[in-house]
Amino acid sequence: MDRTGEDRADAMFHALADRTRRDILRRVLAGEHSVSALAESYDMSFAAVQKHVAVLERAGLLTKRRSGRQQLASGDVEAVRSVSSMLDELEHIWRGRIDRIDTFLEEH
């Protein structure tokens, strides 16, 4: 993975490290939501929810569009798949190491 890919992975995992942002992402993956409607779901200020949405947007996990005065957020399924792919790659490396350790132990 090149530097840009690593930076993007850092941004995605940083965004997903927060419980509220994961919940927002689940909601917007299920369907487009206005940021105002999202804010009503949490016991925090509208500005705080906007900041969470901005972190997810910078990470590429959601997109926003304007419709009149509303900001509408949608989850980016391809971005979530790329996170899953990164985790699969790490699991593959880890399982390979475990398999080599098992082989070594069986031989000795």
C-alpha positions in Angstrom: 0.0 0.0 0.0 1.4 3.4 -0.9 1.6 6.5 1.3 -1.7 7.8 0.1 -3.4 4.5 0.7 -1.8 4.3 4.2 -3.0 7.9 5.0 -6.5 6.9 3.8 -6.4 3.8 6.0 -5.4 5.9 9.0 -8.3 8.3 8.4 -10.8 5.4 8.0 -9.7 3.6 11.1 -9.5 6.8 13.1 -13.1 7.6 12.0 -14.3 4.1 12.9 -12.6 4.1 16.3 -15.4 6.2 17.7 -18.7 4.6 18.8 -20.9 7.5 17.7 -19.2 7.7 14.3 -19.8 3.9 13.8 -23.4 4.4 14.7 -23.8 7.3 12.3 -22.2 5.2 9.6 -24.6 2.4 10.2 -27.5 4.7 9.8 -26.3 6.4 6.6 -25.4 3.0 5.1 -29.0 2.0 5.6 -30.2 5.1 3.9 -29.7 8.8 3.3 -30.3 10.9 6.4 -30.2 14.6 7.0 -27.5 15.7 9.4 -30.3 17.4 11.4 -32.2 14.1 11.7 -29.0 12.4 12.7 -28.4 15.0 15.4 -31.8 14.3 17.0 -30.7 10.7 17.6 -27.8 11.7 20.0 -27.5 13.3 23.3 -25.1 15.9 22.0 -25.2 19.2 20.2 -25.9 19.6 16.5 -22.3 21.0 16.1 -20.8 17.9 17.8 -22.8 15.6 15.4 -21.7 17.8 12.4 -18.0 17.2 13.5 -18.5 13.5 13.6 -20.1 13.6 10.2 -17.1 15.7 8.9 -14.6 13.1 10.2 -16.5 10.3 8.4 -16.7 12.5 5.2 -12.9 13.3 5.3 -12.2 9.5 5.7 -14.3 8.9 2.6 -16.8 6.8 4.5 -19.8 9.0 3.7 -20.7 11.7 1.3 -22.9 14.7 1.8 -25.0 16.7 -0.6 -27.2 19.7 -0.2 -31.0 19.7 -0.8 -32.3 23.1 -0.1 -31.2 24.0 3.5 -30.5 20.4 4.4 -27.3 18.5 4.3 -28.0 14.9 3.4 -25.5 12.2 4.3 -25.1 8.8 2.6 -22.7 5.9 3.4 -20.1 4.9 0.9 -20.4 1.1 0.6 -17.2 0.8 -1.5 -15.2 2.6 1.2 -16.6 0.2 3.8 -15.6 -2.7 1.5 -12.1 -1.3 1.3 -11.9 -1.3 5.1 -13.1 -4.9 5.1 -10.5 -5.8 2.5 -7.7 -4.2 4.6 -8.8 -6.3 7.6 -9.0 -9.4 5.4 -5.4 -8.8 4.2 -4.2 -8.4 7.8 -6.0 -11.6 8.8 -4.4 -13.5 5.9 -0.9 -12.4 7.0 -1.7 -13.3 10.6 -3.1 -16.8 9.6 0.0 -17.4 7.5 2.2 -16.8 10.5 0.1 -19.1 12.7 0.2 -21.8 10.0 4.0 -21.6 9.8 4.3 -21.8 13.6 2.0 -24.9 13.6 4.1 -26.5 10.9 7.3 -25.7 12.8 5.9 -27.2 16.0 4.7 -30.4 14.2 8.2 -30.9 12.7 10.0 -30.4 16.0 
